[in-house]
Amino acid sequence: MTQDEMIALAKQAGFAEPERIISTDTIRCVPDLAYFAELVAEKEREVVANWIMNKGFATGHGDSIVDLLDQLEWQIEEKEREACADLCEQYGFNNHCGITTDVIATEIRARGQA
């Protein structure tokens, strides 16, 4: 987030004047600070959500950055499993025990459902 964006959020939260930000009247400023913190968190979440969507992933119902990252991690793991299963099917890999390609690909895909 740029400094200008942070200043705009601070003004939106009620810090219209620089001296109010430095105010010694902390009790009066606490609601403004809490609101400002919420605005910053919302902006950061928006940045992360946009990045995730631009990379072709869904954001789910992520209410926080941690929720968004958990959702992203799950989707990446799912894509990796699918890519491995597809390669297995494409190249007809069979192990030395005689297990077929279809069984191996099915087992790989099933790991995400456990």
C-alpha positions as CSV (number, residue, x, y, z in Angstrom):
1,M,0.0,0.0,0.0
2,T,1.4,3.4,-0.9
3,Q,1.8,6.3,1.5
4,D,-0.9,8.2,-0.4
5,E,-3.3,5.3,0.0
6,M,-2.6,5.2,3.7
7,I,-3.1,8.9,4.1
8,A,-6.4,8.6,2.2
9,L,-7.5,5.8,4.6
10,A,-6.4,7.9,7.6
11,K,-8.5,10.8,6.4
12,Q,-11.5,8.4,5.8
13,A,-11.1,7.2,9.4
14,G,-11.4,10.7,10.7
15,F,-7.8,11.9,10.8
16,A,-8.4,15.0,8.7
17,E,-5.5,17.0,10.2
18,P,-1.9,15.8,10.8
19,E,-1.9,17.2,14.3
20,R,-5.0,15.0,15.1
21,I,-2.9,11.9,14.3
22,I,-0.3,13.0,16.9
23,S,-2.9,14.0,19.4
24,T,-2.2,13.2,23.1
25,D,-5.9,12.7,23.7
26,T,-5.6,9.0,23.0
27,I,-9.1,8.1,24.4
28,R,-10.7,10.4,21.8
29,C,-8.6,8.8,19.1
30,V,-9.1,5.2,19.9
31,P,-12.3,4.7,17.8
32,D,-10.6,6.5,14.9
33,L,-7.6,4.3,15.2
34,A,-9.7,1.1,15.3
35,Y,-11.6,2.2,12.2
36,F,-8.4,3.1,10.5
37,A,-6.9,-0.3,11.3
38,E,-10.1,-1.9,9.8
39,L,-9.7,0.1,6.7
40,V,-6.1,-0.9,6.3
41,A,-6.9,-4.6,6.8
42,E,-9.7,-4.4,4.3
43,K,-7.4,-2.8,1.7
44,E,-4.7,-5.4,2.3
45,R,-7.3,-8.2,2.0
46,E,-8.5,-6.7,-1.3
47,V,-5.0,-6.6,-2.7
48,V,-4.4,-10.3,-1.8
49,A,-7.8,-11.3,-3.1
50,N,-7.2,-9.5,-6.4
51,W,-3.8,-11.1,-6.8
52,I,-5.3,-14.6,-6.1
53,M,-8.1,-14.0,-8.7
54,N,-5.6,-12.6,-11.3
55,K,-3.7,-15.9,-11.0
56,G,-6.8,-17.8,-11.8
57,F,-7.8,-19.0,-8.4
58,A,-11.0,-18.5,-6.5
59,T,-11.1,-16.6,-3.2
60,G,-13.9,-18.6,-1.6
61,H,-15.4,-16.9,1.5
62,G,-12.1,-15.6,2.9
63,D,-12.8,-13.0,5.6
64,S,-9.2,-12.5,6.3
65,I,-5.8,-12.7,4.6
66,V,-5.2,-16.0,6.4
67,D,-8.5,-17.4,5.1
68,L,-7.6,-16.3,1.6
69,L,-4.1,-17.9,1.8
70,D,-5.6,-21.1,3.2
71,Q,-8.0,-21.3,0.3
72,L,-5.2,-20.6,-2.1
73,E,-3.0,-23.3,-0.6
74,W,-5.8,-25.9,-0.9
75,Q,-6.4,-24.9,-4.6
76,I,-2.7,-25.1,-5.4
77,E,-2.4,-28.6,-3.9
78,E,-5.5,-29.7,-5.8
79,K,-4.0,-28.4,-9.1
80,E,-0.7,-30.2,-8.3
81,R,-2.5,-33.5,-7.6
82,E,-4.5,-33.2,-10.9
83,A,-1.3,-32.4,-12.9
84,C,0.4,-35.5,-11.4
85,A,-2.6,-37.7,-12.1
86,D,-2.8,-36.3,-15.7
87,L,0.9,-37.0,-16.3
88,C,0.5,-40.5,-15.0
89,E,-2.4,-41.1,-17.4
90,Q,-0.6,-39.4,-20.3
91,Y,2.6,-41.4,-20.0
92,G,1.0,-44.7,-19.0
93,F,3.2,-45.2,-15.9
94,N,2.9,-48.6,-14.3
95,N,4.9,-49.5,-11.3
96,H,6.7,-52.8,-10.8
97,C,3.8,-54.3,-8.8
98,G,1.5,-54.2,-11.8
99,I,-0.8,-51.5,-10.6
100,T,-2.3,-49.8,-13.6
101,T,-2.1,-46.1,-14.6
102,D,-5.8,-45.6,-13.9
103,V,-5.5,-46.9,-10.4
104,I,-2.4,-44.7,-9.7
105,A,-4.2,-41.6,-11.1
106,T,-7.3,-42.4,-9.0
107,E,-5.2,-42.8,-5.9
108,I,-3.4,-39.4,-6.5
109,R,-6.7,-37.6,-7.0
110,A,-8.2,-39.3,-3.8
111,R,-5.5,-37.8,-1.6
112,G,-7.2,-34.5,-1.9
113,Q,-10.5,-35.9,-0.6
114,A,-9.2,-37.5,2.5
